[in-house]
């Protein structure tokens, strides 16, 4: 869903697992879906970890734990590895996450998140460990993600880090523009250039 990014402050859902691949994020059987409905993919995010075979929720999985909520997913190192399926980003966005924080993202998945209005924030392993510790101590721990300043702050400790964000993608996120919207925004400049050729 297209939403402008500015300052996001939220509680977090912790997933302290490393090497979470796209098949775990959205299992391959859902790639045959003929819908692009956000709710469909969001409902099936982490499907095999989240639900039993009979469709009942697994009580020990974090998305089913009522203590945790928010639009920020805090994930372990190497998030989104494996196949390049964009459906994984659709599922994350469809669930309602606006930010994913990790110490490392697979490149293709990172770009898929950006293209689907989910901000991947890369932090140091030390910052990530501290954030997991803060959330474990208090499920109501909040994180502040300041997109204009490109900083992420653990409000429980006050510690901040700067994160990298491509200037083009930053502009698009802050203005709720996808790639086509951006081109349409530049239509006058493009036409002017074409007329000068």
Beta strands, then each sheet from edge to edge (+ up, - down):
strand 1: 7-15
strand 2: 72-75
strand 3: 99-102
strand 4: 119-122
strand 5: 142-146
strand 6: 151-154
strand 7: 159-162
sheet 1: 4+ 3+ 2+ 1+ 5- 6+ 7-
end
